[in-house]
Amino acid sequence: MSQEKNEVLELIHRLPDTATTMDIMEELYFKQQVDQGLQDVAEGRVLTHQELKNRIAQWRKSAGR
């Protein structure tokens, strides 16, 4: 069995017995987003705090704020 499948099964087993399909899907989506973020960090796809502040300032300016 693949590592990813094992992780998903463990995640499901940790949920309460009352968990719905939607609860499971939300947990899986959250896990996917965290895993993607960690991969981005490992591959250097990150912004400094200042770079992010600059981008937000540009977005706000282009939106007329």
PQR file of N, CA, C, O and H, with PARSE charges and radii, in Angstrom:
ATOM      1  N   MET A   1       0.860  -1.175   0.000 -0.4000 1.5000
ATOM      2  CA  MET A   1       0.000   0.000   0.000 -0.0000 2.0000
ATOM      3  C   MET A   1       0.902   1.233   0.000  0.5500 1.7000
ATOM      4  O   MET A   1       1.937   1.255   0.666 -0.5500 1.4000
ATOM      5  N   SER A   2       0.505   2.244  -0.744 -0.4000 1.5000
ATOM      6  CA  SER A   2       1.334   3.441  -0.860 -0.0000 2.0000
ATOM      7  C   SER A   2       1.320   4.243   0.442  0.5500 1.7000
ATOM      8  O   SER A   2       0.388   4.142   1.240 -0.5500 1.4000
ATOM      9  H   SER A   2      -0.336   2.225  -1.286  0.4000 1.0000
ATOM     10  N   GLN A   3       2.360   5.032   0.636 -0.4000 1.5000
ATOM     11  CA  GLN A   3       2.475   5.892   1.816 -0.0000 2.0000
ATOM     12  C   GLN A   3       1.303   6.870   1.890  0.5500 1.7000
ATOM     13  O   GLN A   3       0.740   7.105   2.959 -0.5500 1.4000
ATOM     14  H   GLN A   3       3.117   5.114  -0.013  0.4000 1.0000
ATOM     15  N   GLU A   4       0.948   7.432   0.738 -0.4000 1.5000
ATOM     16  CA  GLU A   4      -0.151   8.404   0.718 -0.0000 2.0000
ATOM     17  C   GLU A   4      -1.471   7.749   1.134  0.5500 1.7000
ATOM     18  O   GLU A   4      -2.244   8.334   1.893 -0.5500 1.4000
ATOM     19  H   GLU A   4       1.405   7.241  -0.131  0.4000 1.0000
ATOM     20  N   LYS A   5      -1.723   6.560   0.646 -0.4000 1.5000
ATOM     21  CA  LYS A   5      -2.954   5.862   1.000 -0.0000 2.0000
ATOM     22  C   LYS A   5      -2.968   5.554   2.505  0.5500 1.7000
ATOM     23  O   LYS A   5      -4.002   5.696   3.156 -0.5500 1.4000
ATOM     24  H   LYS A   5      -1.095   6.084   0.029  0.4000 1.0000
ATOM     25  N   ASN A   6      -1.830   5.137   3.052 -0.4000 1.5000
ATOM     26  CA  ASN A   6      -1.738   4.882   4.491 -0.0000 2.0000
ATOM     27  C   ASN A   6      -2.041   6.137   5.299  0.5500 1.7000
ATOM     28  O   ASN A   6      -2.753   6.076   6.301 -0.5500 1.4000
ATOM     29  H   ASN A   6      -0.990   5.021   2.523  0.4000 1.0000
ATOM     30  N   GLU A   7      -1.501   7.282   4.864 -0.4000 1.5000
ATOM     31  CA  GLU A   7      -1.737   8.540   5.571 -0.0000 2.0000
ATOM     32  C   GLU A   7      -3.218   8.911   5.558  0.5500 1.7000
ATOM     33  O   GLU A   7      -3.761   9.376   6.560 -0.5500 1.4000
ATOM     34  H   GLU A   7      -0.923   7.332   4.050  0.4000 1.0000
ATOM     35  N   VAL A   8      -3.858   8.702   4.422 -0.4000 1.5000
ATOM     36  CA  VAL A   8      -5.283   9.023   4.306 -0.0000 2.0000
ATOM     37  C   VAL A   8      -6.105   8.112   5.209  0.5500 1.7000
ATOM     38  O   VAL A   8      -7.020   8.572   5.891 -0.5500 1.4000
ATOM     39  H   VAL A   8      -3.417   8.324   3.608  0.4000 1.0000
ATOM     40  N   LEU A   9      -5.786   6.842   5.214 -0.4000 1.5000
ATOM     41  CA  LEU A   9      -6.517   5.908   6.069 -0.0000 2.0000
ATOM     42  C   LEU A   9      -6.332   6.254   7.546  0.5500 1.7000
ATOM     43  O   LEU A   9      -7.283   6.185   8.325 -0.5500 1.4000
ATOM     44  H   LEU A   9      -5.042   6.468   4.659  0.4000 1.0000
ATOM     45  N   GLU A  10      -5.118   6.624   7.929 -0.4000 1.5000
ATOM     46  CA  GLU A  10      -4.864   7.028   9.316 -0.0000 2.0000
ATOM     47  C   GLU A  10      -5.663   8.275   9.661  0.5500 1.7000
ATOM     48  O   GLU A  10      -6.236   8.368  10.746 -0.5500 1.4000
ATOM     49  H   GLU A  10      -4.345   6.680   7.296  0.4000 1.0000
ATOM     50  N   LEU A  11      -5.701   9.227   8.748 -0.4000 1.5000
ATOM     51  CA  LEU A  11      -6.471  10.448   8.971 -0.0000 2.0000
ATOM     52  C   LEU A  11      -7.941  10.104   9.206  0.5500 1.7000
ATOM     53  O   LEU A  11      -8.563  10.627  10.131 -0.5500 1.4000
ATOM     54  H   LEU A  11      -5.235   9.152   7.867  0.4000 1.0000
ATOM     55  N   ILE A  12      -8.481   9.246   8.388 -0.4000 1.5000
ATOM     56  CA  ILE A  12      -9.890   8.861   8.521 -0.0000 2.0000
ATOM     57  C   ILE A  12     -10.127   8.148   9.852  0.5500 1.7000
ATOM     58  O   ILE A  12     -11.132   8.397  10.518 -0.5500 1.4000
ATOM     59  H   ILE A  12      -7.976   8.822   7.636  0.4000 1.0000
ATOM     60  N   HIS A  13      -9.220   7.276  10.236 -0.4000 1.5000
ATOM     61  CA  HIS A  13      -9.384   6.544  11.494 -0.0000 2.0000
ATOM     62  C   HIS A  13      -9.325   7.465  12.710  0.5500 1.7000
ATOM     63  O   HIS A  13      -9.915   7.154  13.744 -0.5500 1.4000
ATOM     64  H   HIS A  13      -8.404   7.073   9.695  0.4000 1.0000
ATOM     65  N   ARG A  14      -8.624   8.591  12.603 -0.4000 1.5000
ATOM     66  CA  ARG A  14      -8.539   9.537  13.723 -0.0000 2.0000
ATOM     67  C   ARG A  14      -9.806  10.372  13.887  0.5500 1.7000
ATOM     68  O   ARG A  14     -10.028  10.958  14.946 -0.5500 1.4000
ATOM     69  H   ARG A  14      -8.144   8.844  11.763  0.4000 1.0000
ATOM     70  N   LEU A  15     -10.634  10.429  12.855 -0.4000 1.5000
ATOM     71  CA  LEU A  15     -11.871  11.199  12.941 -0.0000 2.0000
ATOM     72  C   LEU A  15     -12.883  10.472  13.824  0.5500 1.7000
ATOM     73  O   LEU A  15     -12.843   9.247  13.945 -0.5500 1.4000
ATOM     74  H   LEU A  15     -10.454   9.953  11.994  0.4000 1.0000
ATOM     75  N   PRO A  16     -13.782  11.225  14.435 -0.5600 1.5000
ATOM     76  CA  PRO A  16     -14.803  10.572  15.264  0.2800 2.0000
ATOM     77  C   PRO A  16     -15.728   9.700  14.411  0.5500 1.7000
ATOM     78  O   PRO A  16     -15.860   9.904  13.204 -0.5500 1.4000
ATOM     79  N   ASP A  17     -16.359   8.731  15.059 -0.4000 1.5000
ATOM     80  CA  ASP A  17     -17.268   7.829  14.342 -0.0000 2.0000
ATOM     81  C   ASP A  17     -18.451   8.575  13.733  0.5500 1.7000
ATOM     82  O   ASP A  17     -19.108   8.065  12.825 -0.5500 1.4000
ATOM     83  H   ASP A  17     -16.252   8.565  16.039  0.4000 1.0000
ATOM     84  N   THR A  18     -18.718   9.758  14.220 -0.4000 1.5000
ATOM     85  CA  THR A  18     -19.839  10.550  13.703 -0.0000 2.0000
ATOM     86  C   THR A  18     -19.455  11.398  12.492  0.5500 1.7000
ATOM     87  O   THR A  18     -20.286  12.142  11.972 -0.5500 1.4000
ATOM     88  H   THR A  18     -18.185  10.172  14.958  0.4000 1.0000
ATOM     89  N   ALA A  19     -18.202  11.295  12.035 -0.4000 1.5000
ATOM     90  CA  ALA A  19     -17.740  12.099  10.901 -0.0000 2.0000
ATOM     91  C   ALA A  19     -18.541  11.764   9.648  0.5500 1.7000
ATOM     92  O   ALA A  19     -18.815  10.602   9.348 -0.5500 1.4000
ATOM     93  H   ALA A  19     -17.526  10.690  12.458  0.4000 1.0000
ATOM     94  N   THR A  20     -18.904  12.815   8.934 -0.4000 1.5000
ATOM     95  CA  THR A  20     -19.644  12.647   7.690 -0.0000 2.0000
ATOM     96  C   THR A  20     -18.662  12.582   6.517  0.5500 1.7000
ATOM     97  O   THR A  20     -17.466  12.832   6.665 -0.5500 1.4000
ATOM     98  H   THR A  20     -18.681  13.759   9.178  0.4000 1.0000
ATOM     99  N   THR A  21     -19.201  12.243   5.369 -0.4000 1.5000
ATOM    100  CA  THR A  21     -18.377  12.250   4.157 -0.0000 2.0000
ATOM    101  C   THR A  21     -17.798  13.644   3.929  0.5500 1.7000
ATOM    102  O   THR A  21     -16.645  13.783   3.522 -0.5500 1.4000
ATOM    103  H   THR A  21     -20.173  12.040   5.250  0.4000 1.0000
ATOM    104  N   MET A  22     -18.600  14.670   4.191 -0.4000 1.5000
ATOM    105  CA  MET A  22     -18.117  16.048   4.024 -0.0000 2.0000
ATOM    106  C   MET A  22     -16.973  16.338   4.995  0.5500 1.7000
ATOM    107  O   MET A  22     -16.002  16.992   4.615 -0.5500 1.4000
ATOM    108  H   MET A  22     -19.537  14.557   4.521  0.4000 1.0000
ATOM    109  N   ASP A  23     -17.067  15.870   6.230 -0.4000 1.5000
ATOM    110  CA  ASP A  23     -15.979  16.046   7.199 -0.0000 2.0000
ATOM    111  C   ASP A  23     -14.685  15.417   6.685  0.5500 1.7000
ATOM    112  O   ASP A  23     -13.609  16.007   6.784 -0.5500 1.4000
ATOM    113  H   ASP A  23     -17.856  15.338   6.538  0.4000 1.0000
ATOM    114  N   ILE A  24     -14.809  14.225   6.141 -0.4000 1.5000
ATOM    115  CA  ILE A  24     -13.637  13.516   5.602 -0.0000 2.0000
ATOM    116  C   ILE A  24     -13.047  14.293   4.431  0.5500 1.7000
ATOM    117  O   ILE A  24     -11.830  14.456   4.337 -0.5500 1.4000
ATOM    118  H   ILE A  24     -15.683  13.746   6.060  0.4000 1.0000
ATOM    119  N   MET A  25     -13.901  14.765   3.551 -0.4000 1.5000
ATOM    120  CA  MET A  25     -13.427  15.524   2.390 -0.0000 2.0000
ATOM    121  C   MET A  25     -12.729  16.814   2.816  0.5500 1.7000
ATOM    122  O   MET A  25     -11.705  17.189   2.245 -0.5500 1.4000
ATOM    123  H   MET A  25     -14.889  14.633   3.627  0.4000 1.0000
ATOM    124  N   GLU A  26     -13.288  17.491   3.820 -0.4000 1.5000
ATOM    125  CA  GLU A  26     -12.658  18.719   4.315 -0.0000 2.0000
ATOM    126  C   GLU A  26     -11.279  18.432   4.891  0.5500 1.7000
ATOM    127  O   GLU A  26     -10.335  19.183   4.644 -0.5500 1.4000
ATOM    128  H   GLU A  26     -14.120  17.186   4.284  0.4000 1.0000
ATOM    129  N   GLU A  27     -11.157  17.355   5.654 -0.4000 1.5000
ATOM    130  CA  GLU A  27      -9.858  16.990   6.228 -0.0000 2.0000
ATOM    131  C   GLU A  27      -8.852  16.642   5.135  0.5500 1.7000
ATOM    132  O   GLU A  27      -7.686  17.027   5.214 -0.5500 1.4000
ATOM    133  H   GLU A  27     -11.924  16.745   5.854  0.4000 1.0000
ATOM    134  N   LEU A  28      -9.302  15.920   4.125 -0.4000 1.5000
ATOM    135  CA  LEU A  28      -8.411  15.557   3.024 -0.0000 2.0000
ATOM    136  C   LEU A  28      -7.966  16.792   2.243  0.5500 1.7000
ATOM    137  O   LEU A  28      -6.808  16.891   1.837 -0.5500 1.4000
ATOM    138  H   LEU A  28     -10.249  15.607   4.061  0.4000 1.0000
ATOM    139  N   TYR A  29      -8.885  17.730   2.035 -0.4000 1.5000
ATOM    140  CA  TYR A  29      -8.533  18.963   1.330 -0.0000 2.0000
ATOM    141  C   TYR A  29      -7.517  19.757   2.146  0.5500 1.7000
ATOM    142  O   TYR A  29      -6.541  20.269   1.597 -0.5500 1.4000
ATOM    143  H   TYR A  29      -9.826  17.650   2.364  0.4000 1.0000
ATOM    144  N   PHE A  30      -7.746  19.860   3.450 -0.4000 1.5000
ATOM    145  CA  PHE A  30      -6.812  20.571   4.315 -0.0000 2.0000
ATOM    146  C   PHE A  30      -5.429  19.913   4.251  0.5500 1.7000
ATOM    147  O   PHE A  30      -4.416  20.603   4.134 -0.5500 1.4000
ATOM    148  H   PHE A  30      -8.539  19.444   3.895  0.4000 1.0000
ATOM    149  N   LYS A  31      -5.389  18.576   4.329 -0.4000 1.5000
ATOM    150  CA  LYS A  31      -4.119  17.857   4.254 -0.0000 2.0000
ATOM    151  C   LYS A  31      -3.422  18.131   2.927  0.5500 1.7000
ATOM    152  O   LYS A  31      -2.210  18.345   2.889 -0.5500 1.4000
ATOM    153  H   LYS A  31      -6.212  18.015   4.424  0.4000 1.0000
ATOM    154  N   GLN A  32      -4.182  18.123   1.851 -0.4000 1.5000
ATOM    155  CA  GLN A  32      -3.609  18.380   0.535 -0.0000 2.0000
ATOM    156  C   GLN A  32      -2.983  19.771   0.478  0.5500 1.7000
ATOM    157  O   GLN A  32      -1.888  19.941  -0.057 -0.5500 1.4000
ATOM    158  H   GLN A  32      -5.167  17.948   1.882  0.4000 1.0000
ATOM    159  N   GLN A  33      -3.672  20.755   1.024 -0.4000 1.5000
ATOM    160  CA  GLN A  33      -3.170  22.123   0.997 -0.0000 2.0000
ATOM    161  C   GLN A  33      -1.911  22.272   1.846  0.5500 1.7000
ATOM    162  O   GLN A  33      -0.975  22.965   1.447 -0.5500 1.4000
ATOM    163  H   GLN A  33      -4.562  20.618   1.458  0.4000 1.0000
ATOM    164  N   VAL A  34      -1.880  21.629   3.010 -0.4000 1.5000
ATOM    165  CA  VAL A  34      -0.684  21.670   3.864 -0.0000 2.0000
ATOM    166  C   VAL A  34       0.481  20.983   3.157  0.5500 1.7000
ATOM    167  O   VAL A  34       1.591  21.515   3.135 -0.5500 1.4000
ATOM    168  H   VAL A  34      -2.640  21.066   3.334  0.4000 1.0000
ATOM    169  N   ASP A  35       0.240  19.811   2.582 -0.4000 1.5000
ATOM    170  CA  ASP A  35       1.289  19.089   1.869 -0.0000 2.0000
ATOM    171  C   ASP A  35       1.837  19.926   0.713  0.5500 1.7000
ATOM    172  O   ASP A  35       3.047  19.955   0.489 -0.5500 1.4000
ATOM    173  H   ASP A  35      -0.661  19.379   2.600  0.4000 1.0000
ATOM    174  N   GLN A  36       0.954  20.606  -0.022 -0.4000 1.5000
ATOM    175  CA  GLN A  36       1.392  21.452  -1.131 -0.0000 2.0000
ATOM    176  C   GLN A  36       2.233  22.612  -0.617  0.5500 1.7000
ATOM    177  O   GLN A  36       3.248  22.958  -1.220 -0.5500 1.4000
ATOM    178  H   GLN A  36      -0.029  20.582   0.160  0.4000 1.0000
ATOM    179  N   GLY A  37       1.820  23.208   0.483 -0.4000 1.5000
ATOM    180  CA  GLY A  37       2.588  24.297   1.073 -0.0000 2.0000
ATOM    181  C   GLY A  37       3.972  23.855   1.505  0.5500 1.7000
ATOM    182  O   GLY A  37       4.952  24.567   1.286 -0.5500 1.4000
ATOM    183  H   GLY A  37       0.995  22.927   0.973  0.4000 1.0000
ATOM    184  N   LEU A  38       4.060  22.692   2.114 -0.4000 1.5000
ATOM    185  CA  LEU A  38       5.361  22.168   2.529 -0.0000 2.0000
ATOM    186  C   LEU A  38       6.249  21.875   1.331  0.5500 1.7000
ATOM    187  O   LEU A  38       7.458  22.103   1.375 -0.5500 1.4000
ATOM    188  H   LEU A  38       3.264  22.113   2.293  0.4000 1.0000
ATOM    189  N   GLN A  39       5.646  21.369   0.258 -0.4000 1.5000
ATOM    190  CA  GLN A  39       6.410  21.109  -0.965 -0.0000 2.0000
ATOM    191  C   GLN A  39       6.898  22.430  -1.566  0.5500 1.7000
ATOM    192  O   GLN A  39       8.036  22.516  -2.027 -0.5500 1.4000
ATOM    193  H   GLN A  39       4.664  21.184   0.222  0.4000 1.0000
ATOM    194  N   ASP A  40       6.055  23.441  -1.565 -0.4000 1.5000
ATOM    195  CA  ASP A  40       6.455  24.751  -2.072 -0.0000 2.0000
ATOM    196  C   ASP A  40       7.651  25.289  -1.289  0.5500 1.7000
ATOM    197  O   ASP A  40       8.595  25.812  -1.881 -0.5500 1.4000
ATOM    198  H   ASP A  40       5.130  23.371  -1.191  0.4000 1.0000
ATOM    199  N   VAL A  41       7.617  25.165   0.026 -0.4000 1.5000
ATOM    200  CA  VAL A  41       8.727  25.628   0.859 -0.0000 2.0000
ATOM    201  C   VAL A  41       9.995  24.853   0.520  0.5500 1.7000
ATOM    202  O   VAL A  41      11.064  25.441   0.353 -0.5500 1.4000
ATOM    203  H   VAL A  41       6.850  24.740   0.507  0.4000 1.0000
ATOM    204  N   ALA A  42       9.873  23.541   0.419 -0.4000 1.5000
ATOM    205  CA  ALA A  42      11.037  22.701   0.120 -0.0000 2.0000
ATOM    206  C   ALA A  42      11.658  23.048  -1.229  0.5500 1.7000
ATOM    207  O   ALA A  42      12.866  22.907  -1.417 -0.5500 1.4000
ATOM    208  H   ALA A  42       9.005  23.063   0.554  0.4000 1.0000
ATOM    209  N   GLU A  43      10.824  23.504  -2.173 -0.4000 1.5000
ATOM    210  CA  GLU A  43      11.311  23.829  -3.513 -0.0000 2.0000
ATOM    211  C   GLU A  43      11.597  25.313  -3.691  0.5500 1.7000
ATOM    212  O   GLU A  43      11.875  25.771  -4.799 -0.5500 1.4000
ATOM    213  H   GLU A  43       9.842  23.618  -2.021  0.4000 1.0000
ATOM    214  N   GLY A  44      11.527  26.063  -2.591 -0.4000 1.5000
ATOM    215  CA  GLY A  44      11.912  27.479  -2.630 -0.0000 2.0000
ATOM    216  C   GLY A  44      10.857  28.418  -3.180  0.5500 1.7000
ATOM    217  O   GLY A  44      11.159  29.573  -3.481 -0.5500 1.4000
ATOM    218  H   GLY A  44      11.301  25.691  -1.690  0.4000 1.0000
ATOM    219  N   ARG A  45       9.633  27.952  -3.318 -0.4000 1.5000
ATOM    220  CA  ARG A  45       8.556  28.821  -3.814 -0.0000 2.0000
ATOM    221  C   ARG A  45       7.907  29.538  -2.636  0.5500 1.7000
ATOM    222  O   ARG A  45       6.802  29.209  -2.205 -0.5500 1.4000
ATOM    223  H   ARG A  45       9.387  27.014  -3.074  0.4000 1.0000
ATOM    224  N   VAL A  46       8.636  30.526  -2.133 -0.4000 1.5000
ATOM    225  CA  VAL A  46       8.175  31.276  -0.965 -0.0000 2.0000
ATOM    226  C   VAL A  46       8.397  32.763  -1.199  0.5500 1.7000
ATOM    227  O   VAL A  46       9.162  33.157  -2.079 -0.5500 1.4000
ATOM    228  H   VAL A  46       9.534  30.793  -2.483  0.4000 1.0000
ATOM    229  N   LEU A  47       7.721  33.583  -0.405 -0.4000 1.5000
ATOM    230  CA  LEU A  47       7.902  35.028  -0.433 -0.0000 2.0000
ATOM    231  C   LEU A  47       8.340  35.484   0.953  0.5500 1.7000
ATOM    232  O   LEU A  47       7.945  34.901   1.963 -0.5500 1.4000
ATOM    233  H   LEU A  47       7.099  33.264   0.310  0.4000 1.0000
ATOM    234  N   THR A  48       9.153  36.524   0.991 -0.4000 1.5000
ATOM    235  CA  THR A  48       9.465  37.119   2.275 -0.0000 2.0000
ATOM    236  C   THR A  48       8.253  37.924   2.724  0.5500 1.7000
ATOM    237  O   THR A  48       7.341  38.190   1.942 -0.5500 1.4000
ATOM    238  H   THR A  48       9.474  36.997   0.171  0.4000 1.0000
ATOM    239  N   HIS A  49       8.261  38.302   3.986 -0.4000 1.5000
ATOM    240  CA  HIS A  49       7.173  39.115   4.514 -0.0000 2.0000
ATOM    241  C   HIS A  49       7.074  40.429   3.734  0.5500 1.7000
ATOM    242  O   HIS A  49       5.977  40.877   3.400 -0.5500 1.4000
ATOM    243  H   HIS A  49       9.002  38.085   4.621  0.4000 1.0000
ATOM    244  N   GLN A  50       8.209  41.032   3.450 -0.4000 1.5000
ATOM    245  CA  GLN A  50       8.214  42.303   2.721 -0.0000 2.0000
ATOM    246  C   GLN A  50       7.704  42.135   1.290  0.5500 1.7000
ATOM    247  O   GLN A  50       6.963  42.984   0.795 -0.5500 1.4000
ATOM    248  H   GLN A  50       9.100  40.668   3.721  0.4000 1.0000
ATOM    249  N   GLU A  51       8.096  41.046   0.620 -0.4000 1.5000
ATOM    250  CA  GLU A  51       7.604  40.807  -0.737 -0.0000 2.0000
ATOM    251  C   GLU A  51       6.078  40.671  -0.743  0.5500 1.7000
ATOM    252  O   GLU A  51       5.408  41.185  -1.638 -0.5500 1.4000
ATOM    253  H   GLU A  51       8.698  40.356   1.022  0.4000 1.0000
ATOM    254  N   LEU A  52       5.545  39.990   0.243 -0.4000 1.5000
ATOM    255  CA  LEU A  52       4.099  39.826   0.327 -0.0000 2.0000
ATOM    256  C   LEU A  52       3.418  41.165   0.601  0.5500 1.7000
ATOM    257  O   LEU A  52       2.384  41.467   0.006 -0.5500 1.4000
ATOM    258  H   LEU A  52       6.089  39.572   0.970  0.4000 1.0000
ATOM    259  N   LYS A  53       3.989  41.966   1.493 -0.4000 1.5000
ATOM    260  CA  LYS A  53       3.419  43.283   1.768 -0.0000 2.0000
ATOM    261  C   LYS A  53       3.402  44.134   0.505  0.5500 1.7000
ATOM    262  O   LYS A  53       2.430  44.845   0.249 -0.5500 1.4000
ATOM    263  H   LYS A  53       4.830  41.721   1.977  0.4000 1.0000
ATOM    264  N   ASN A  54       4.471  44.065  -0.289 -0.4000 1.5000
ATOM    265  CA  ASN A  54       4.546  44.821  -1.538 -0.0000 2.0000
ATOM    266  C   ASN A  54       3.468  44.362  -2.526  0.5500 1.7000
ATOM    267  O   ASN A  54       2.821  45.187  -3.171 -0.5500 1.4000
ATOM    268  H   ASN A  54       5.260  43.487  -0.081  0.4000 1.0000
ATOM    269  N   ARG A  55       3.281  43.057  -2.640 -0.4000 1.5000
ATOM    270  CA  ARG A  55       2.254  42.536  -3.552 -0.0000 2.0000
ATOM    271  C   ARG A  55       0.859  42.978  -3.120  0.5500 1.7000
ATOM    272  O   ARG A  55       0.043  43.380  -3.949 -0.5500 1.4000
ATOM    273  H   ARG A  55       3.806  42.386  -2.116  0.4000 1.0000
ATOM    274  N   ILE A  56       0.597  42.903  -1.839 -0.4000 1.5000
ATOM    275  CA  ILE A  56      -0.717  43.323  -1.337 -0.0000 2.0000
ATOM    276  C   ILE A  56      -0.925  44.804  -1.611  0.5500 1.7000
ATOM    277  O   ILE A  56      -2.018  45.213  -2.003 -0.5500 1.4000
ATOM    278  H   ILE A  56       1.260  42.577  -1.165  0.4000 1.0000
ATOM    279  N   ALA A  57       0.107  45.608  -1.412 -0.4000 1.5000
ATOM    280  CA  ALA A  57      -0.003  47.043  -1.682 -0.0000 2.0000
ATOM    281  C   ALA A  57      -0.306  47.282  -3.162  0.5500 1.7000
ATOM    282  O   ALA A  57      -1.111  48.150  -3.498 -0.5500 1.4000
ATOM    283  H   ALA A  57       0.994  45.276  -1.093  0.4000 1.0000
ATOM    284  N   GLN A  58       0.337  46.516  -4.044 -0.4000 1.5000
ATOM    285  CA  GLN A  58       0.084  46.660  -5.477 -0.0000 2.0000
ATOM    286  C   GLN A  58      -1.344  46.257  -5.818  0.5500 1.7000
ATOM    287  O   GLN A  58      -2.011  46.934  -6.601 -0.5500 1.4000
ATOM    288  H   GLN A  58       0.991  45.811  -3.771  0.4000 1.0000
ATOM    289  N   TRP A  59      -1.818  45.153  -5.234 -0.4000 1.5000
ATOM    290  CA  TRP A  59      -3.187  44.698  -5.500 -0.0000 2.0000
ATOM    291  C   TRP A  59      -4.193  45.741  -5.033  0.5500 1.7000
ATOM    292  O   TRP A  59      -5.161  46.043  -5.732 -0.5500 1.4000
ATOM    293  H   TRP A  59      -1.276  44.603  -4.598  0.4000 1.0000
ATOM    294  N   ARG A  60      -3.955  46.284  -3.851 -0.4000 1.5000
ATOM    295  CA  ARG A  60      -4.879  47.283  -3.321 -0.0000 2.0000
ATOM    296  C   ARG A  60      -4.888  48.527  -4.198  0.5500 1.7000
ATOM    297  O   ARG A  60      -5.938  49.115  -4.457 -0.5500 1.4000
ATOM    298  H   ARG A  60      -3.169  46.039  -3.284  0.4000 1.0000
ATOM    299  N   LYS A  61      -3.696  48.919  -4.652 -0.4000 1.5000
ATOM    300  CA  LYS A  61      -3.590  50.109  -5.502 -0.0000 2.0000
ATOM    301  C   LYS A  61      -4.316  49.868  -6.826  0.5500 1.7000
ATOM    302  O   LYS A  61      -5.010  50.761  -7.312 -0.5500 1.4000
ATOM    303  H   LYS A  61      -2.843  48.442  -4.442  0.4000 1.0000
ATOM    304  N   SER A  62      -4.172  48.697  -7.410 -0.4000 1.5000
ATOM    305  CA  SER A  62      -4.830  48.399  -8.700 -0.0000 2.0000
ATOM    306  C   SER A  62      -6.342  48.282  -8.530  0.5500 1.7000
ATOM    307  O   SER A  62      -7.094  48.452  -9.490 -0.5500 1.4000
ATOM    308  H   SER A  62      -3.609  47.971  -7.016  0.4000 1.0000
ATOM    309  N   ALA A  63      -6.786  47.992  -7.308 -0.4000 1.5000
ATOM    310  CA  ALA A  63      -8.227  47.890  -7.049 -0.0000 2.0000
ATOM    311  C   ALA A  63      -8.815  49.232  -6.616  0.5500 1.7000
ATOM    312  O   ALA A  63     -10.004  49.324  -6.310 -0.5500 1.4000
ATOM    313  H   ALA A  63      -6.175  47.854  -6.528  0.4000 1.0000
ATOM    314  N   GLY A  64      -7.985  50.263  -6.593 -0.4000 1.5000
ATOM    315  CA  GLY A  64      -8.453  51.586  -6.237 -0.0000 2.0000
ATOM    316  C   GLY A  64      -8.640  51.806  -4.747  0.5500 1.7000
ATOM    317  O   GLY A  64      -9.457  52.633  -4.342 -0.5500 1.4000
ATOM    318  H   GLY A  64      -7.020  50.189  -6.842  0.4000 1.0000
ATOM    319  N   ARG A  65      -7.910  51.095  -3.945 -0.4000 1.5000
ATOM    320  CA  ARG A  65      -8.044  51.230  -2.491 -0.0000 2.0000
ATOM    321  C   ARG A  65      -6.877  51.963  -1.896  0.5500 1.7000
ATOM    322  O   ARG A  65      -6.828  52.165  -0.682 -0.5500 1.4000
ATOM    323  H   ARG A  65      -7.247  50.423  -4.274  0.4000 1.0000
TER
END
